[in-house]
Amino acid sequence: MTMIRQLRALLVSLFALSLCSMGFAQSAQIRGQVSDSSGAVIPKAAVRVVDQRTGAERKVTTNGSGQYTVPGLDPSVYEVAVQVPGFSTAVSTPFTLNVAQNAVLDFKLQIGSSEQTVSVDGSGLQINTTDGSVSTVIRPEFVRNMPLNGRSFQDLISLTPGVVTGSPQSSPSLGQSGEFSVNGQRTESNFYSVDGLSQNTSPGTGAGGPALGQGGTLPSATALGTTQSILSIDSLQEFRVESSTYSAEYGHTPGGQFAFVSRSGTNKMHGSLFDYLRNNFFDARDWFTDHYGQPQTPLRQNAFGGTFGGPLSIPHVYLGRDRTFFFLSYEGLRLTQSIPSSLQYVPDTFMRQEAAPALQPILNAFPVQSTGGIDYGSAASPNLAQFFQSYSAPSSINSTTLRLDHQISPSFRLFGRAAYTPSSTRSRALSVVNNSSADQQTYALGADVQPRSNLNSQIRFGYGRSGAKIAKSLDDFGGAQPIDLRQAFGAIGPNPSAGMALIFPVAFTSVSASETANYANQYNVTDMTALSIARHLFKFGFDYRRNQSNFQYANPSVAANYFGVAPVLANSGPASIYRLFPATPVSNQFALFAQDEWRVVPRLSLSVGLRWEVNPAPHSSTQNPVYPLVGTLDNPSALTLGKAGGSLYNTTWGNFAPRLGGAWTARAAENNETVVRAGIGLFYDAAASTLGNVFATGPGTSALCSVSGGLPIPASAAQTCQPSLAPPYSNNYFVVPGFSQPFSIEWNAALQQALGSRQSVTISYVASNGRQLVKYAQLNAATVNKLFGTNYFITNGLTSSYNALQLQFQRQVSKGLQALASYTWSHSLDFGSTDGGLAYQRGNSDFDVRHNLQGGLSWELPNHGKSEFERAILSDWAVDGRVMTRTGFPVSLTGSSYLNPVNLQIVAPQLNLVPNVPIYLYSDSYPGGRAVNSAAFAQPTTGTSGNAPRNFVRGFGEKQVNLAVRRSFPLWDTATLQFRAEAFNVFNHPNFGYINPTLGNATFGQATSSLSSSLTTLSSLYQQGGARSMQFALKLQF
């Protein structure tokens, strides 16, 4: 009983301690065993770990098993010394600890005087010998030297095996979708953190309504989609991508865990000043701009800034060396961007002349059809015509970060970080000018405490505030005649918007005007306590996040759709008048975890963990309540509305996620080690953002007045409507009461082989199965339930699977050369790759890329030349390169939706495949020389689904090489002036993106834009897949 009471007291103490301390997965740790020459372990050995940059020390002693552990270390360069009376002092050579690294460094002491020093090689610590996780570190040298378009680190993330961009077919708005799929997970299933705190603080699209970016799902981004809102390149130390079977410290999502560490000051004053210049004079024209004979519009970019850091000292008052440090970073961008031509459509001259008089000013607000473009109409049958014209758009970014570090004592450290990044950009869709802005503020505080030699605790508090705004108006682009579109449509209200859509068989086009915004606030507290006992390192912690979203919505929104030319001539198109009074969603997410890292024997380590995640349903923080649904979709006749403010679904209290991993050093020969690793785990997804639609388009929060018979423009005030709780409920979103968090089961097996002290190659099998993935059901219950019409229901039920063979080669800096390369051969399958994709059919997932090769190299060239003159010319040169090549993404061909008479759900089917007809056509007349053959497909019979497999047609692959050449000129002491010339897509290989998937459209099956213009989560100027562009830079470093 005494032992049970002691164990109970220990567990209670550890839990209590975890509630007042915090640890975070960005910290590195080092552990090892101290023994004598015979292999006998040595207890109570004094171990001292010294940060070579700041002079900070950590002291521990070995336990009864001869083990020592030093957790909570910042990524840096360290030296370890071990002292025991009667033995020579052992001192390691300086070695680098990377972010979230678990390094093992054993010492064998020799009998002798403690004044004698024996050097121990610490260079071979880069091989993972502690757990079964799959991860990739992007080290500081790569961060500093790789050619990065837009000084944004998306290209660095892509170096990780199993990582692909989103599909060019999805074309989401910024804040609407994530950028990467990691090992078959959805693009919104990744978690970004900086210094251990959440950076998933995106407010959404700025469209004034719910989006996937809300609820802590997507990372913050600038208005251009770049990563300065997370960290600027010069304030980033390094980062790690945990891509599979990571430990219980990580959670919230089953995708990639992107752990970033900010730079801090050191004992030496250091800093930089830089200026990056771009001009379209050095750039190639986009393929489509050249194809349509359009001139290249001007591009001018000036990216400038600097850093400054060191010990924080006040002359004659305070000396901060070894104790207090600061680091300040600023980056600015001023850009006038050239947007390449893409094929679009406008009303032709015949339609403008023959339309109803009230609509003629609106049609004239479209650009005029392009000379040389195809006009699909005639005087007898007006239609759409082609339009293509490039344009320039201004943008700006201002990113400032300040970090302070203070060491009160060797066992107590504090740090704080503040960052502010406002940005803006202008884009357009035809004559619609989109003025977008984004503002991000983040604040972080932390403390690291080591109360005992074997106990370490850390705590972090974070707050993030972000906003995104979009203002749309009309101008005279392309010969358009601008008008006040909202007034022309009769949109009157506190914040009106208006839009016209022309939906013709040949194509679709539209114009709109509105002013909207999204805001988000996030609070984050995380914790971890590490306790070393015998051969075990126990970790306990918690993670709490509170997310709140606010909308500045369009009210009312008047939109008219014209299906063909007849309603345009008659001024009687189906229309909708939409009013919103949304609730404000608030979500609370909480997790506890426990982890045991057990070094069974020196060559075998096990990692066992358990994470408990609790994700209650989001609720409203305003007077506007949300209404839960009562009933199931299996019995639509019994569906009814629940109590106002009731929980949307019952909280699941049993979301326990076990993790298990192991590493066995099969061969321990120095510089020739062979390590076998394996891991398996269960990973939950909070899935908070997908529920946002309920708060904006639920009963009582929205009203949609549909005028199916035709609405004359302008609309009258009498035709507007107000939100109401009176049935029938239509065009609303509901959460099915049995909703639960999606999860994935992930597993892997890997073999890593050292190739000397600085190189290694890893071959891995990585797999996952997704379960309970979110899906939407569109149900028309009007025939069986008078309370409900056609609505959307959020539920679970989809599955996915992923299998991959992954290869990775890593070389640390040696003789001036560093390299990282990866190859992935994979297959990803699912029933739907997004929540709202109603065509749920098993097939290749939207981000299924079979072959993906990524590589990066940084090489400090050897100095040559015998004479002083030759050395002045040939010395201090370096080359940095980035290679990316992959096969194509799937293309989902679309057919017509229909109502399933059995379950009353609306389904979007596939097309029918015509036998014995080639799928592709090849000709120089098509962009990229290839098109999908429209004759190979046919619309299925009404009410049936087609037989063409989902996502079996493929788009274009990608090939791109980025190259940088730099020269450093020594100035004084450690000061240098560096010149850089960078070329992106240096060989100007055309990369094609979006494929028109709609059968019956004039360009069905053809590429209609470049890859850079199709991957819309990042500005096309900085996105991969564009025409060759160059930039030049000067950088002063001291």
N, C-alpha and C positions, 0 to 999 in steps of 0.2 A: 504493500500500500504506500509505503514511503516513497518508493521509486515512482509510482504512478502520480503521487502528489507533486514530486519534483518535476516530472515530465510535463504535467499540467501547468505548473507554475512557469516552466521555461517557455511553453507555447504561448501562454497568456502574455508573458513579458515581451516575447518577440512580436506578437501582434500589436501590443501597445506601442512598442518602439517604432514599428512600421507606420503607425498612424501619426507620428510626429517627426518622421524623417522621410527622405525620398531618394530613390536611386533611379537612374535612367539608363536606357540601353545604349546611349551614345558613349558611355564611359568604357574605357579599356581596363583590363586587369592582367596581372601577371602572377603566376603561382609556380611552385616548384618544390623540389625535395633536396634537402641538404644531407649529404652522407659522407663517410670517410672513404678512403681508398679501397677498403674491403667491401663496401656497400652497406655497412651498418648505418642506420639513420642517426642524425644528431639533433636532439631536442635542444631548445632554448638558444639556438644560434641567432645572433643579431644580424638582421637583414636591413639594409638601408638602400632606398630607391631615390635617386636624385634626378629631377627634371633638368636637363642640360640647358634649356632655354631660359627658365625662370629661376633656377636654383632651389625650387621647392623640394623639400625632403619628406619622405614617408618612412617611418621606422616600424618594423614588426619583428617578432621572434618566431622561430619554428615551434610547432606543437610537439606533443609526445611522439607523433609519427614522423617527425622530421619535415613536416610540410609547412610551407609559408604561403600566404595569399595576400596580395595587395590589390584590392578592387578600387573602383572609383578614380582611375587615372585618366587625365586628359590625353588625347592623342598628342604625342610629342616624341622627343629623343631622350632616352633614359640610360642611366648607368646603375647597375646593382652591385653592391658590395656585401660580402658575408664575412663575419668575424666570429671566431670561437677560440677561447684560450687553448693554447697548445697546438693550434693549427695556423698555417699561413693564411693571410687574408686573400680571399678570392674576389676579384673585381672583373665584371663583364666589360667587354668592349661596348661602346655606345651603340644602341639599337633603337629602332623606331617602333613605337606602338601605334597602331592605327585605330580608327574609330570602331568601338564595339568589339575589339579583338580580345580573345582569351588566349594569352601566350603562356607557354610553359618553358621555364629556364631552370634546369637542375644544376646543382653544384656538387662536385666531389672534392673535398678538402684534403690537402696534404699536410702531414705532420711537419711543424716548423714554427718559427716565431711569427706572431701576428704582425710584426713590422715588415715581414717579407710579403710581397704581393705576387699573386699568380693570376694571369689574365685568362679569362674564360670567353670563348667566342660566342657572341650573342647574335650573329648574323642570320642564323637559320631558324628564326622564330616565325616566319611568315606562313608556314604550313599549319593548317588547322588539325590539331591532335586532341581536341577536347569534346567535340559534339558532332552531330550529324546534320547541321544546318548547311544550306547552300547560299553562298553570298559572294559578293564582289566588292572590293575596295577600290575607289578612285582616289589615288594618292595626290598629295599637294603638287608634285611635279607635273602631273597630267592636268590638274586644274589650272596651273599657271601657263602651261605651254601649248596645250591643244588649240588649234584654230576653232574658235567657237563663234558661230554666226549669231550676231546680236548679243555677244557676251552673255549667252544664256546656256545653261548646262544640260539641256535635253540630250544633246549629242553624247555627253558623258554617260548618262543613264543608259543610253542605247547600247553601250559596250557590254552590258551584262547579258549572259546567255539567257535565252527564254523571253527576252523583252522585245516587243514589237510595238510600233505606233498604232494608234487607232486606224480604222479602215478609211481610205479616201472616199468610200461610198457613203459614209455616215454624215459627213459635212456638218458637225454640230457647231453651235455658237460657242464662244468663249464662256466658260462657266456652266456649260450644259453637259459636258462629258469629260472624262479623263483623257490623258494623252497616250497612255501606255497600257497594253495588256501584258501581264507578267505571268508566264507559265499557264496560259489558258484562262486566267481570271478576267472578269469584266473590267473595262477601263476605269470604272468608278470604284474599284475595290483595292486601291492603293492608299497607303498611309505615309504622309510626310511629317517629319519632325526635325526641329532644330534645337540642339542642346537639350534634348530629352523632352521637349514640349511640342504639342501638336501644331502643325502648320497647315492643317486642313481647315482653312478659314475662309474659303471662297464664299462670297455672298450670292453667287448665281450669275445669271446672264446680264442683269441690268434691265431686263424686259418687264420688271414690275410684277412678276408672278413666280410661282414655284419652279424650281429647276433642280437638277441632280447636284448642282454645286452646293446646295444648302444642306444643313444638318451635319456639317463636319465631314463631308464626303470628299471634296476636291481641294487641292492646295490653292492658296492665293496665287494670283498672277497679275501682271501689269495689264494695262489696256491692250498691249500688243501681244500678250500671252507669254512674255518672257519671265524669267525666274528672279529678277531683281527684288520682287516682293517677298521672296523666300530668303534669299541672301544674294548679294552681288558677288560676282566672281572674286573680287579682291578681298571680300570679308569672309570668304569660305575657306576653311582649313582643308577639309576633305570630307568624303561621305562614303557610306557603305549601303549597298543594296542587298537586303536579305530577301531572297526570292523563293525559298521553299523550306519547310520544316524548321522554322526558327523557333527559339525557345519561348517559354511561357511569359517572358517579359514583354513580348510583342503581341499586339492584338488589334481590335477594332475592325480589321478587314482581313480577308484571306489572301490578298494579292501581295504586291511588293511592299516592303517596309524600307522607306528611304530615310536613312538617318544621317543628318547633316550636322557638322560641328563648325561653329563660327571661330574666326581667328581671335586670338587674345594678344595682349602686349607681352614683351619679354624684357629681359634685363638690358637689352641694347635698344637704343632709339633706332627705329627703322621706319621707312615709309616709301611712298612712290607717288609720282605724278604721271598721268598718261593722257593721250589724245589719239583716238581712232577716227580716221577719215575715210569716207566712201564717196564715189562720184560715178555716175552712170557712164562716163567716158570710158571707164575700164571694164564695164560689164557687157556681157552678151545679151542679145534680145531673146525674150521668151519665145518658145516655138510657136505659140498661137499668135503672139504679136507679129512675128515675122510672117507667118502663114497668111494672115489677113492683111498684110501690107501696112500695118499701123506703125507710126513713128514711136520710138522709145521716148517716154516722158522723162523729165529730169529727176535725178535722185541726188540728194545731198544729205550726208549724215556726218554728225560730229558727236562722238561719244567721248566724254572727258571725265576726269575725276582724279582722286588720289586717296592715299591712306597715310595714317601716321599713328605710331604706337610705341610704347616703351614703358619704363617705370614712371609712376606718377609721383613726382617730387615737387616740393615747394622749397625754393632756396632758403637756407638758414632756418627752416621750420620743420620740414619733414622729408626724409629720404625714403623713397619707395622701393629701392632695389631689394630684390628677393621677397617683397611683400605685396606691393600694390602696383597694378598695371592697368593701362588703358589701351584701347584700340579704336580708332575712328576711321570710318570709310564713307566716301561720297562718290556716287556715280551719276552723271547726267547724260541725257540723250536729246539731241535735236535732229529731227529727221523729216525730210520731204521725200516720200516714198513713191517709187514707180510701180503701179499695179498693172500687170500685163493684161492684154485683151483676153476675153473669154466669150464664147458664143452665148448671146442672150437674145431675147425677142421683145418686140415692141409692136403696137398697132400700126398697120400699114396706112398709107395715105388714103386709100379708099375708105377704110373704116372711120378715120377722122372726119372725112367729108360727109359721110352718110349717116353717122350716129345721131341719136336724139340730141337736140340742142343743149340740153342740160348736161350731157356727158361729153360734149366736144371739148370744153376747156380742160376736163380731166384727162382725156385721151391726148390732148396736146401737151400735157405735162409730162408725158413720156418722151424720151429722146426720139429723134427722127431716124427712120431706117437707114442703115449704112449703104453707101454707094458700093455696088458690086456684091451686096448681100442678096440672098434669095428672098423674094416676096411670094408668100404662099397664097396670096389673094388676088382678086381681080375686081373690076367695077361691079360686076354682077354678084360677086361673092367675096366681100372683104374678109381679111384674115390677118394673121401676124406676119411680120417680116424680121429678118435677121438684123442684129445690131452688134457691133464689136468696136470697142474703142478703149484704149488704155487711158490711165489717168494717174495723177499724183495726189498723195495724201500726207498731211503733216502729222507728226506725232512728237511726244515728249515724255521723258521719264526723269524723275529726281529721286534717288534712293540714298538714304542716310542711315548709317548704323553706328551705334556707340556701345562698346562693351567695357565694363570695369571688373577687375578681379582683385580680391584682397585676401591675403593669408594672415589670419589672426594669429595662428600658431601652426606648427606642422600637422596638427590633427583637426584644424578647423579652418575652412575656406568659405568665402562668399563670392558670388558673382552676380552681375546684373547686365541686362542687354535691352536696348530700346532701338526700334527701327521704324522709319516712316518712309513710305514710297507712294507718292502721288504720280499718276500718269494719265495720258490722254492720247487719243488717236482719232483720225477721221477716215472713214471708208465710205463706199457708196454701193448701191444696187441700182443701176440705171441712173435716174435723176434724183434718187432718194439719198440725201447726205446723212450719214450716221456719225454723229459726234458722240464718241464713247469716252468715259473716264472711269478710272479705278483708283481707289485710295485704300492703302493698307497701313495699319499701325499695329505693332506687336511689342509687348513688354514681357520680360522674363526676369525672375529672381530665383536664386538658388543658394543652397548651403550644403557643404560636405563636412561630415563629422566623423571622427574616428575615436570613439570613447575608450576602446580597448584595442590591443594589438590585433585581435582576431575579429573585430567588429567594426563595420563601416556603414554609415548611413548618409543618405543624400535626400534633399527635398527641392522641388521645383514648383514655382507658381507662375502661371502664364495667363496673359489676357491678349486677345486679338480682336481688332475692330476693323471691318472692311466694308466698302461700298462700291457699287457699280451703277453707272448712270448711262442712259442712251437717249439722245434727242434726235429724232428723225424729221427732216424737212426737205422740201423740193427746191432744186436750183435749175439753171439753164444748161446743164450738161448735155452735150450731143444735140443741141438745137431745141431742147425742151423749153416750154413756156411755163414757168413756175406759177403756182396759185396757192392760196391757203386751202389745202385739201380738206381740213376739218370743217371749215366754213362751207365749202362746196357740198359736203356730205350732210350738212345740217347737224353735225356733232356738237351739242351744247351741254356743258357740264363743268364740274370742278377741274377736270384734267382730261379733256376729250382726246380721242384718237380716231383716225379714219384710214380705210384702205380699200383699194380696188384690186381684184384678181381677175384676169382673163384666162380661163381654163379651156383651151381649144385642143382638138385632137393632135395638132402638130406640136404644141408646146404650151408652157405656162409662163405667165409674166404678171407683175404686180407693182403697185406703188402704194406708199403709206406715209403717215405723219403721226408722231406721238412723242411724249416725254415721260419716261419711266425710270425707276430706280429700284435696286435691291440693297439691303443692308444686313449685316450679320455681326453678332457679338459672340465670342467664345471665351469661357473660363476653363482653365485646365490645371489640375493639381495631380502630380504623379509622385510615386514613392517606391523606394527599394532599400531594404536593409540586407547586408551580406554578413554572414556569420561563418567563420571557418572552424570546423571541428574535425580533428583527425584528417582523413583523406576526403572529407566532404566540404563543399562550399554551398551553404544554404542561402537562398535568396527569397525574400518575402517583400511584397509591395502591393500598391493599389494605384489605380488610374481613374480619375474622375473628369468628365467633360460636361459642360453645359453649353448648349447652342441655342441661340435665339435669332430668328429671321424676321425682317420687316420688309413690307412691300410699299412702293409708291406706284400704284397701278393706274392704268388708263381707265377713266370713268366719265362718260360712257365710251365704249368702243363700237364704232359703226363700220361694218365691213360688208361689201357687196361682191358676190361672185357671179361671173358671167360665163355660162357654159355654151360657148359658140357665139356666133355673131348676131343671131336673132334678138336675144334680150338686150344687146347693146343698141341696136337700132330702135328698139321699143322702149328703152329706159325702164326695164322691168326684170332685173336680175334677182335671183334668190339672195337674201341678205340676212344679216344677223346684227342685233343691237345688244351689246353685252355690258352689264353693269357688275361691278365687283365691290364687295364690302368684306374683305377677307379677314380671317382670324390670324393671329400671330403665333406661329409654331415655336414651341420650346421643347427641346429634348434633353434628357439627362442620361448619361451613359456612365456606368460604374463597373470596375473590374478589380478583382483580387487575384494574385498569383503566388505560387510557391514553386521553387526550383531547387533541385539538388544536382550539383555538378560533382560527380564522384570519380575520383582518380583511383580506380580499383587497384591497378598496378601501374608502374611507370609507363607501360606501353599500351594500356587499355583505360579508356575513360568513358563513362556513361553520363548522360544528361537526362534527367527525369523531371517533368514539370506538370503542373495543373493550373489552368487559368479558368476563372469563373467570371462570366460576363452577364451583366444584368442591363437590359435595354427596355425600360418601360415605354409605353406608347407616348408619343409627343402629345402635348396639350396646348391649349390656347392661353396666352397671357393677357388677352384683351377681353372686352365685354362680349365680343362676337364669339359664341361657342361653336364647337363642332359637334356633329351628331353621329354616334356610332350606328352601325347596321346590326340588326337582329335577324338571325336566320342563316341559311346556307344557300349556296348557288345550286345545290342538288335539288332544292325544293323552292324554286323562285316564287311560287304562289304564296308562300308563308313569309316572305321578306317583309320587314317593317322597320320603322325608324325608332332608334333608342332615345334615351334621355339626353337632353341638352347638356354638353360638357362631360358626358360619360366617356370612359376609356374606350379608345378605338379598338383595342384588343387586349386580351389578358396578358399580363407580364409573365414571361417564361422564366421560372426560377431555377431551372435545371440545365442551363447552358454551361456545362463543364467541358473544358477543352483540354484533354491530356496531350502531352508531348513526350516523345521518347527519341533519343538519339545516342549514337555511340561512335567512337573512333578508336581504331586499333592500328598501332604502328607496326606493320608487318616486317619492316626492315628499318633498323635504327642506325644504320651506317651514316656517319656524318657527311652531310652534303649529298647523300644518296638515299634519303629516307623514302619509304613507301608507306602511305597511310590509306587504310580502307575505312570508309565512313558510311553510315546508313541512318535514316531517320524517318519517323512517321508522326503525324499529328493531326488534330482536328482544329479547325479555325473558323470562327463565326464572323459574320458580317452584320454590323449594326443596322444597315439598310434604312437609316433614318430619312434620307433625302427623298426617297421614292414616295413617302407619305405626304409630301408637301402639297400635292394637288388637292388633298381633302380639305385643306385650310383655305384655299382660294376658290375652289369650285365645288363646294359642298352645299347642302340644303341651307338656305338662309344667308349664305355668303356671296351668292352670285345669282344673276338673272340673265337668261338668254332668250331674247325675243326673235324667233326665226320667222321670216316672211318668205315662205317657199313659193308663193304665187308670183312674187316679183315686187320689189320695193322701188318706187320712183325716187330718184335722187334730185334734190336733197330730201332727207328724211324729216318728218315732222316730230315735234315734241310729243304728240299724242301717241306716236308709235313706239316710244320707249317703255321699259318695264322696270319693276323694282324687285329685289330679292324677296322671296316669299317662302313660307313653310307649307303652303297649301299644295297637296298632291294634285297631279302626279309629279314625281321627282324625275327630271330628265336632265341629261348632259352634266351629271354630277359624278364625283369620284367618291367611292366608299372603300373602306378596308373590311375585308371578310373577317369576322370575329376570330377565326382560328389561325390568323396570321402569326407566323413565328419567324425568328431570324434565320436567314440562309446560312449554310455552312459548307465547308469543303474538307475533304480528307486528302491529305497530301503525304507522299512518301518519295524517298529517293535512295539511291545507292551510288557511291562515288569512290573512285580510286585516284589518289593524287601521288605523283612521282616527282621528287626533287631532282633537278638537273643542275647540280652544283649548289652553291650557297645562295644564289640570286635568282634562280629560275625554277619553274615547276610547270607541269602539265597535269590537267585534271580531266577525267572522263566521267560523266555522270548520267545516270538514268533518273529522270524526274517525271513524276506523274501526279495527277490529282483527279478527284471526282467531286463535282459540285452537287449539292442536294438542297431541296427546298428553295431553289432560286426563285426570285420574285418574278411574277408575270401579271399582266392585265387581262381581264376578261371583259369584253364588251357585250352586254346582255340587254336584249329587248324583251322585257317581261310584261308588256302592255296587254298581251292576250290572256294572261293568267293572273295578273295582279294589277288592280286599278291604281295602286299607290306608286308604281314605278313604270317609267317609259324606258328609253335607251340610256344606259349609264355604264360607267367604267368601274370595275371592281378589282382591287389590288389584293392579290393572294399569292400563295406559294404553289410549287408543283413541278417546276422545270428542273432538269438535270444537265450536267455537262461532264465531259471527260477530256483529259489531256495526257499525252504520252510524248516524251521527248528524249533524244540522245543529245547530250551537250558536251562540247569540248571547249576547254579554255587553256590558253597559254599565258603565263605571267612572267615578266622579267622586271625585277627591281633595277633601280639605277646602278649600272655597273659599266665602267669605262665609258660613261657618258650616254649609255643607251638604255632606254626603258621601253617596254612594249606590253601591250595587253590585247589579246585577240580571242574571239569566241566564235563558235559555230553551233547552230542549233538545227536539228532535224526533228520536226515535230508534226503532230496532228491533233487538232482541237475540234471537238464535236460538241454540239449542244442542241437544245430545242428552241432556243431564242437567245440572242446575244445582248438584248436590251430588255428593259422592263416592259416597254410599250410596243414591242414588235408583235403584232397580233397573229402573224403567220407562224404559229408554233409548230414546227416540223423538225424532226431530228435530221441533222445534216452538218456540213462543215460550218463552224462558227464564223462570224463575220471577220474575226481577226486570225483566222487559220492561215498562217504562212508556213509552208513546208520547209523551206531552206532559208537560213538567215546567217550571213557571215558579216562580222563586225571586227574592226581592228583599229588600233591606234599605236603610234610609234613616236618617240621623242629622242632625238640623237644629237648630242653635243659633238660636233665633228672634231677629230684630232687636229691639233695645231700643226701647220706645216711651214716650211720656209727656213732657209739657213741664214739669210741675211736679215737685218733689222727691217728693211723695206718689205721683203717677202712676208715676214711675220706680221707686219702692220696690215698687209692686204689679206692674208689667208687665215689669220687667227680669229678665234672667238665666234665662229659661225655655228649655226645649229639648224636642223630641219625637223619639222613636226608634221606628221601626216595622219589622216583619218580616212579609212576605207569602209564603205557600207554597200552591201549588195544583198539582195533578197529576191525571192520569187513573188508572184502577184497575190493580192488579196482576192477573196471570192467576191462575186457580183451577184446580188440577190435580185432576180428579175421579178417584176411585179405584174400582177393581174388584177381582176376586179373582185371586190369583196362580196360576200353573200351571207344570208342568215341561215344558220344551221337549224332546221325545224325541230330537231330532237332536243337540244339543250338551249335553244333560243340565243345562242352566242353568235356574234358577227365574226366571220372568219375571212382573212385575206389569203386567197389561194395562190399556188404556183401556176405557171403556164403549162400548156401541153407541149410535149416534145414531139416534133414531126420526125418520123423515122426516115433513115437513109438520106438525110440532108446534113451537110457539114455544119458544124457549130460555128466555125469561124470563117471569115472571108479575109483574104490577104491582098492588099493593093496599096500602092503609094498614095492613092487618093484619100486614104483614111489616116487620121493622126496615129502615128506609131506604126503604120503599115498594116493594121489589123482591126477588124470590127467583128462584133457578134452578128451572126447571120439572122436577120428577122424572119427569113423563110423557114428557119428551123424550129419556130415556135408558133403557137396558136393559142388564142383565148379559149379556155374550157367552156363547156356548156354552162349556162347560168344555173347557179345552185350547186355546182360541183367544183372540186379542186383538181388542178392540173397534175400531170404525172411527171413533170420535170423535177429532178431532185433539187433540194434546196442548196443554194450556194455552190453549184458544181461548175459554173462558168467563172473564169478567172480574168482579173484585170492585168495590168502591166506590172512587171517587176521594177526593181530600182538598182541603179548602179551610180555610185558617186564617190569621188575622191576629193578630199579637202587637203590643202597643202599650205604650210607656212614656212617661211625662211626668215631667220632672225640673226642679227649681228649685235654683239655687246661691245661697247667701247668703255674700257676702264677710265674713270675720271680721277677719283682720289679715294684713298683707303678702300672702303667697301662700296663706294658709289659707282654706278655704271649707268650708261645711257644705251638703251636697247632700241634698235630699229626692227620693225616687223613688217613683212608683206604677206598677206593671207589671201588665198584664192579658194573659194567654195565651188565645188563641181568644176575643178580646174580643167577637165577635158570637155566641159560643156555637153555632157551626154544628156539628151532630152529624156526626161522622166515624166510619164503621163499618169494622170490621176483618175478623176471621176469618170465613170462609164455610165452613159444614159441607160437606165434599166427599164424604161417604160415602153412596152410594145405599142407601136402605132405612132410614136414620136418620130419626127423627121430624122433625128440623129440617134435613134435607138442603137445600142451596142457600140457606139463610138465614144472615144475619149473626147471630152468637151473642155478640159482644162488641164493644166500642168499639175504635177503632184504637189508642189508647194502651195498652189492655190486651193487644192482639195483638202489638205490637212488643215482645217480651219481653227484649231485650238491655238495656233501660233501664227503671227503675221507671216504672210507668204514670203516676205523679204528674208526672214530668218529661218524659215522652215526648210527642211531638206527637200530635194527634188526640184529646185529651181534652176534657172539658167546660171551660167558662170557669173560670179560677182567677186570683186576684190576689195580689200581694205588695207590701209597702211597705217602704221602706228609708231609713235615715239613714246618710250616709257623710261622715266628717270627713276632709278631705284637706289635707295641709300639706307 
